[in-house]
Amino acid sequence: MPMYEFLIQAQAHYDAEQSMPHQGLYRFAYTITITNSGRMAAQIIARHWLITDGNQTQQEVHGLGVVGRQPLLQPGESFTYSSACELRTPQGHMQGRYVCVSEEGETFDAPIALFVLDADHTGDSADAIPQPSSPTLH
């Protein structure tokens, strides 16, 4: 078992009620579950998202923590949150990374695998295969 490792799972779905397709606005809700599958406690400090629409137009989102929090996860502990994004096309995808710090002060990245956003898909999209992060130490 690696010292620093997060398992990140993503589920996304199209939010038809909050979308306005006639105005080129498609809203997607997503839920992220982050599990500390490593041997050391670590805290999520920041996030970096790359959101790409069907025209390959990209948005970058940087910010501290997730949904206003910077959770400290003990080994085996999980944190789940929900958020949303808007696209100008009915399809796209998201991927990114969390910037984390261990309780020993070691900074590392936890990558978030690409997951699909698709307004034509009914139900949840769980296109990101749950996989342990391969942390990049700084």
N, C-alpha and C positions, 0 to 999 in steps of 0.2 A: 504494500500500500504506500503510495507516494506521500511525502510529507505535506505538500500543498496541492490539493485537487478539489475542484468543484464539478459536480454533475449538474448540467443545466438543461432543463426541459422546457419547451415552448409549445403552446397551443394558441392558434389564432382563428378568428372567425370574422366574417363580414357583418357589420352592424348596419343593416338595411334601414332601421328607424332613424339613425343619425346621419345617413348618407343622402346626397342630392345628386344622383347620376345625371340629371338634366343640366346641372351646373358643373359637371365634371368633378364632383367631390365624392370620394368613396372612403368611408371610415371603417377601420378594422380595429377590433379589440383583441388583445392578446394577454395570456396569462403565462408568467414565467415562474418556474420552481427551481430554486438553487439549493443544492444539497452539498454540504461539506463532506466529501468522501475521502478526504485526506486524514493525516494523523495529528494535525495542529489546528487550533482555532484560528480563524481568519475573518477579517472585516471587509465588507464591500465599501470602498471609498468613493468610486466614481463609475460612470458608465459612458460608453461610446457606441453609438448606433450608426449604421450605414443603411439607409432606407432607399430602395430603388423601385421606381414605378415601371410600368410596362413600356415606357418610352426610353428607358435607361437613364432617366433623370434621377440624380441622387441628392438626398438630403443627409447631412451629418448632424447628429445630435450628441452634444457633450453635456455632462452635468454631474453634480455631486450626488452620490448615493443613488437610491432607487425609490421612487414615490416619496421623496422627502425624508428618507431614512438611510442610515448606514449600518445595516445589521451585522452583528458579530455572530458568526456561526461556529459552534463547537463541532468537533468531529461527529458525523452522523446526523447533525441537526439540519433542518430545511427552512427556507423562507420562501413564501409564495406571494406574488403581487400581480395585480392587473393594471393595464394601461391601454392606450390606444394611439393610433396614428392615422393620418389622412393622406390619401394619394389622389392624383389627378386622373388615374386610369384604374380599371377594375381589377388589374392584376399587378403584382409586384413581389418584392421579398425584403426581408430584413436579416441583418447579421450584425455582430458587434463583439464587444468585450467588456468585461468588468475589470476595473483596477482594484486590486485587493492588497491588504497588508496583513501579514501574520502577526500573532501575538508577540513574536520575537522581533518585529519591526522589518521583516523581509517583505519587499513589495513585489507583486507578481500580477500578471494578466491572466484572466480566465476567459477564453474565447467562447462566444455564443454562435453556434452553428447556424447557417442560413436556414430560414423557414419561409414558406410561401404564404402570400396574401392573395386570395382569389375570391372575388365577388360572385363568380359563377359556381363556386363549390358550396354545396349546402352542408351545414353542420360544421363541426370543428375541423381544423386542419392541424395535424400534428406532424408536419413534415420534417421538423428538426429531430433527427434521431438522437435520443438521449445518449450522450457520450461524455466521459470524463474530459475535463479540460486538460490541455497540456500546457501548464503554466510556463510563461516566459518570465524568468526572474530579472529584476532590474538591479 
